[in-house]
């Protein structure tokens, strides 16, 4: 896990990002706390968007405010990109699980 976590912070390779997402969604260890603690250190905006999906599917209701703020940031800073879609899906997943 430490090798994957180190690469998460620095990589920009799409294939790694997508494989890391699959791994983090399925691994026994819930990495949500690590993601939140290290989120600002992550260099790739695409990686951040994908990690928001992990927070949505493996996190708890306390992540909703953070994810909403991230969705706003992605919309504001990257209006021509689709980074906000991962975050929107994560918020939707959390709201269905915890607010209904």
DASUL-V521126 format. One record per pair of residues at least 6 apart in sequence whose ideal C-beta (glycine too) atoms are under 8 Angstrom apart, sorted by sequence separation. I is the first residue (numbers start at 1). J is the second residue. D is the distance in whole Angstrom. If there is no record, write none. Layout:
I:J:D  I:J:D
This chain:
11:17:7  42:48:5  78:84:7  24:31:5  56:63:7  74:81:7  55:63:5  7:16:6  39:48:7  42:51:7  74:83:4  75:84:5  74:84:4  24:35:8  55:66:7  56:67:7  8:20:6  39:51:7  55:67:6  7:20:7  71:84:5  74:87:6  52:67:6  4:20:6  35:51:5  71:87:4  70:87:5  71:88:6  52:70:6  4:23:7  35:54:6  36:55:7  35:55:6  67:87:5  71:91:7  32:54:7  48:70:7  31:54:7  32:55:6  67:90:5  68:91:6  67:91:5  49:74:7  1:27:8  5:31:8  32:58:6  17:44:7  20:47:8  24:51:7  31:58:8  32:59:4  36:63:8  63:90:8  64:91:6  67:94:7  1:29:7  25:53:8  30:58:5  32:60:8  5:34:7  9:38:6  17:46:6  21:50:5  25:54:6  45:74:8  1:31:8  8:38:8  17:47:5  20:50:7  21:51:8  24:54:5  36:66:7  64:94:5  12:43:7  32:63:7  56:87:8  59:90:8  63:94:6  64:95:7  9:41:5  11:43:8  12:44:5  14:46:7  18:50:7  21:53:6  25:57:6  5:38:7  9:42:6  10:43:6  11:44:7  17:50:6  21:54:7  25:58:7  45:78:7  53:86:5  56:89:6  57:90:7  61:94:6  8:42:7  9:43:7  12:46:8  24:58:8  49:83:4  52:86:5  56:90:2  60:94:8  64:98:8  12:47:8  48:83:7  49:84:8  52:87:4  55:90:6  56:91:7  59:94:7  64:99:8  11:47:7  45:81:8  49:85:8  50:86:6  53:89:6  56:92:8  57:93:6  61:97:8  46:83:7  49:86:4  53:90:5  56:93:4  61:98:4  45:83:6  49:87:6  52:90:5  56:94:5  60:98:7  61:99:7  8:47:6  55:94:8  8:51:7
